[in-house]
Amino acid sequence: MMSRLFVSSCLIAGFASGVAAQAPGVVGGSEPAAFAIQFIDSPPVCHEYQGALQISGGTIWLLRSRSGAGSGVGGVIKPVDDETHLYRVMTDGCVLDITLRAQLYRDGDWTPLLVPRWMRPSLPPEQRLTPEERLRLEEFRSKLAQRQQGGASPPTAVRPSADWLQGPGDLPRRMRIRRQTGGFGSFFNFDGMPEHCLDVIGDVRVDQHGIVFEFPTNVPDDINHFSSDLRRFDDFRGQLVLMRNGCRVEITVAKAMRRDDRWLRIAIAAMVRSP
């Protein structure tokens, strides 16, 4: 796993000046791939947690551990526009924003996909769902609640990783991870996102310095094979792009701190990729 020691050594070696853009690379080799977005030093008032990222079946899942989550930790999950989901974790003095976008390659260009119609901010509430869609949404919520009540045995060192990822019966592996870690799970959809878009599972670690995404290799062959691009979106936002099968997901990360009753954006210090 990519440790803070590794990140620190990269910074000392000269990465601290930051990287405006990194050449796209292909993930899926023999070593885990890790991507770090680091912010400049700031007071240690941000929430630290471990979690997971999964993209599978046309759905993006973010899971966050409950460890350290107290009354002072909050969150916001909502679309900020018709093309972008926001996942925010915050304390009284710190905000970490993760925004998600999905695109398909069509006619020689990347075309943004829209968040589900019933969530689009541009539409008035009465236009977001038809009666039939409302019924299907309730049925989906009912099925999801039933799946959440299913049991899941803890993983052991001798169990194949494929069994652990797939879970017992038809219990989705994202639900299995959430049940085993006791974490918070949130899922994000886009209209028209193909089921074969990406099949990704990885660790997410957030600390006072920033965020690290790591994608293991001890998984079935069809998982965690994708092209990637780690880049500086602007002075205050870092972006990880995952691509496969003419489909891509953009994960953009930003941080802000409260100072004298004002929220100030924190600048990017470095973007580090390994290997």
C-alpha positions as a printed Julia matrix, in Angstrom:
275×3 Matrix{Float64}:
   0.0     0.0     0.0
   1.11    3.5    -0.69
   2.24    4.89    2.64
   2.73    8.42    3.88
   6.44    7.61    3.91
   6.31    6.99    0.17
   4.45   10.23   -0.46
   6.88   12.16    1.74
   9.9    10.68   -0.02
   8.47   11.69   -3.39
   7.97   15.23   -2.15
  11.52   15.4    -0.85
  12.8    14.03   -4.16
  11.4    17.01   -5.98
   7.69   16.46   -6.5
   6.83   19.24   -4.08
   6.88   21.75   -6.9
   3.72   20.07   -8.21
   2.87   18.45  -11.5
   0.71   20.33  -13.96
  -0.23   17.13  -15.82
   0.98   13.57  -15.79
   1.16   11.38  -18.86
  -1.72    8.9   -19.08
  -0.79    5.41  -17.9
  -2.36    1.97  -18.04
  -3.24    0.28  -14.76
  -3.4    -3.49  -14.51
   0.2    -4.61  -14.13
   1.81   -6.66  -11.38
   2.02   -3.81   -8.83
  -0.8    -1.83   -7.21
  -1.3     1.61   -8.69
  -1.62    4.56   -6.31
  -2.53    8.19   -6.96
  -2.08   10.97   -4.39
  -3.49   14.51   -4.46
  -1.68   16.54   -1.8
  -2.59   20.01   -0.51
  -0.31   22.58    1.12
   0.08   22.36    4.9
  -2.86   23.58    6.96
  -4.11   23.19   10.56
  -5.03   19.56   11.44
  -8.79   20.05   11.66
  -9.92   17.84    8.76
 -11.67   14.49    9.14
  -9.39   11.5     8.44
 -10.84    8.23    7.22
 -10.33    5.1     5.17
 -12.79    3.99    2.57
 -13.28    2.36   -0.8
 -14.16    3.27   -4.37
 -16.02    0.9    -6.65
 -17.22    1.39  -10.22
 -19.21   -1.55  -11.5
 -22.36   -2.22  -13.5
 -22.62    1.42  -14.49
 -22.69    2.65  -10.87
 -20.07    4.51   -8.82
 -19.87    3.71   -5.1
 -17.95    5.57   -2.39
 -17.66    3.98    1.04
 -16.33    5.69    4.16
 -15.34    4.06    7.43
 -17.13    5.08   10.61
 -13.9     5.29   12.59
 -13.38    8.78   13.93
 -16.77    9.96   12.73
 -18.17   11.99   15.6
 -20.85   14.59   16.03
 -18.61   17.2    14.42
 -18.37   15.34   11.08
 -21.0    15.97    8.44
 -21.54   15.42    4.78
 -23.39   16.56    1.68
 -24.34   14.35   -1.26
 -26.11   16.05   -4.16
 -25.78   16.98   -7.83
 -24.29   20.44   -8.26
 -25.37   20.62  -11.91
 -26.88   18.27  -14.5
 -23.49   16.6   -15.16
 -21.82   16.5   -11.73
 -22.34   14.65   -8.43
 -20.88   16.13   -5.23
 -19.61   14.01   -2.3
 -18.59   16.31    0.6
 -17.12   15.38    3.99
 -16.77   18.28    6.43
 -16.0    19.36    9.95
 -16.51   22.78   11.53
 -13.18   23.91   10.13
 -12.53   21.84    6.99
 -14.29   20.7     3.83
 -13.11   18.03    1.38
 -15.1    17.94   -1.86
 -15.08   15.01   -4.29
 -16.98   15.62   -7.51
 -17.81   12.89  -10.03
 -18.46   13.15  -13.76
 -18.86   10.47  -16.44
 -18.37   10.76  -20.2
 -18.64    8.58  -23.32
 -16.49    8.87  -26.44
 -18.86    9.62  -29.33
 -18.16   10.94  -32.83
 -14.57   11.81  -31.98
 -15.27   13.7   -28.76
 -16.04   13.09  -25.08
 -19.74   13.64  -24.37
 -20.83   14.29  -20.74
 -23.48   12.02  -19.27
 -26.27   13.53  -17.2
 -27.24   12.69  -13.64
 -30.59   10.85  -13.42
 -33.51   12.98  -14.51
 -35.15   12.89  -11.08
 -32.05   14.59   -9.6
 -31.31   17.27  -12.2
 -31.17   20.77  -10.69
 -32.23   22.36  -13.98
 -35.66   20.69  -13.86
 -38.51   21.72  -11.56
 -39.54   18.9    -9.17
 -42.82   18.17  -11.0
 -40.91   17.38  -14.22
 -38.33   15.04  -12.74
 -40.42   11.85  -12.42
 -43.41   10.36  -14.18
 -45.84    8.26  -12.08
 -44.33    5.09  -13.57
 -40.82    6.25  -12.67
 -41.9     7.03   -9.11
 -43.22    3.47   -8.78
 -39.98    1.98  -10.15
 -37.95    4.13   -7.75
 -39.92    2.85   -4.77
 -39.48   -0.74   -5.97
 -35.73   -0.18   -6.32
 -35.48    1.26   -2.81
 -37.4    -1.72   -1.44
 -35.08   -4.21   -3.15
 -32.01   -2.33   -1.95
 -33.29   -2.39    1.63
 -33.83   -6.15    1.38
 -30.29   -6.69    0.13
 -28.9    -4.59    2.96
 -30.51   -6.98    5.46
 -28.64   -9.99    4.03
 -25.82  -11.58    6.01
 -22.15  -11.51    5.1
 -19.4   -13.57    6.71
 -16.05  -11.86    7.41
 -13.27  -12.47    4.87
 -10.39  -14.73    5.86
  -6.83  -14.87    4.66
  -7.37  -18.25    2.96
 -10.43  -17.24    0.95
  -9.76  -16.37   -2.72
 -10.02  -12.67   -3.43
 -12.59  -13.39   -6.16
 -14.94  -15.0    -3.6
 -14.52  -12.1    -1.21
 -15.23   -9.52   -3.91
 -18.28  -11.27   -5.3
 -19.86  -11.9    -1.91
 -22.36  -14.58   -0.86
 -25.21  -15.32   -3.25
 -26.35  -12.23   -5.11
 -25.19   -9.79   -2.46
 -23.3    -7.1    -4.42
 -19.64   -6.87   -3.48
 -20.0    -3.16   -2.69
 -22.67   -4.08   -0.14
 -20.41   -6.8     1.25
 -17.59   -4.3     1.75
 -19.94   -1.87    3.47
 -21.31   -4.54    5.8
 -17.85   -5.79    6.73
 -16.32   -2.38    7.36
 -19.4    -0.89    9.03
 -18.94    2.14    6.81
 -21.18    4.68    5.15
 -22.03    3.84    1.53
 -23.18    6.24   -1.2
 -23.85    5.41   -4.84
 -23.95    7.64   -7.93
 -25.54    7.0   -11.31
 -25.51    8.7   -14.7
 -28.12    8.22  -17.4
 -26.72    6.16  -20.26
 -23.62    4.94  -18.42
 -22.93    1.43  -19.8
 -22.63   -1.5   -17.42
 -19.29   -2.4   -19.03
 -17.91    1.15  -18.63
 -15.39    0.33  -15.88
 -14.89   -2.43  -13.33
 -12.8    -0.86  -10.57
 -12.27   -1.52   -6.87
  -9.8     0.43   -4.75
  -8.87    1.88   -1.38
  -9.38    5.53   -0.49
  -7.42    7.18    2.33
  -7.94   10.75    3.5
  -5.65   12.51    5.98
  -4.57   16.06    6.79
  -2.37   16.19    3.67
  -4.93   15.1     1.09
  -6.26   11.93   -0.51
  -4.76    8.7    -1.88
  -6.47    6.23   -4.23
  -4.91    2.78   -4.47
  -5.98   -0.05   -6.78
  -4.82   -3.57   -5.85
  -3.85   -6.32   -8.3
  -4.9    -9.41   -6.3
  -8.33   -9.29   -7.93
  -9.92  -11.15  -10.88
  -8.38  -10.37  -14.27
 -11.24   -8.22  -15.54
 -11.05   -5.81  -12.59
  -8.73   -2.78  -12.26
  -7.64   -2.71  -15.89
  -7.98    0.85  -17.11
  -6.08    3.84  -18.47
  -5.53    6.71  -16.06
  -4.58   10.34  -15.99
  -3.61   12.28  -12.85
  -3.63   16.02  -13.46
  -3.89   19.42  -11.88
  -7.32   20.79  -12.84
  -6.37   24.23  -11.54
  -4.38   25.64   -8.61
  -6.92   24.33   -6.09
  -8.25   21.09   -7.61
  -6.62   17.79   -8.5
  -8.24   15.31  -10.83
  -7.95   11.55  -11.38
  -9.41   10.26  -14.65
 -10.13    6.54  -15.18
 -10.82    5.34  -18.74
 -11.82    2.13  -20.49
 -14.09    0.96  -23.32
 -14.74    4.46  -24.61
 -15.97    5.53  -21.18
 -14.32    7.63  -18.51
 -14.96    8.81  -14.96
 -13.48   12.06  -13.64
 -12.84   12.32   -9.9
 -11.97   15.87   -8.85
 -10.84   16.73   -5.31
 -10.76   20.14   -3.58
 -10.19   21.31   -0.01
 -11.21   24.41    1.94
 -10.52   25.67    5.47
 -12.48   28.02    7.7
 -10.5    31.07    8.81
 -12.07   34.03   10.56
 -15.58   32.94    9.53
 -14.54   32.66    5.89
 -13.94   29.58    3.76
 -10.58   29.68    1.98
  -9.59   27.25   -0.76
  -6.36   25.33   -0.14
  -3.86   25.09   -3.0
  -2.5    21.88   -4.47
   1.03   21.04   -3.28
   1.78   17.92   -5.35
   0.33   15.19   -7.53
   2.06   11.82   -7.09
   1.59    8.57   -8.97
   3.11    5.16   -8.21
   4.25    3.21  -10.07
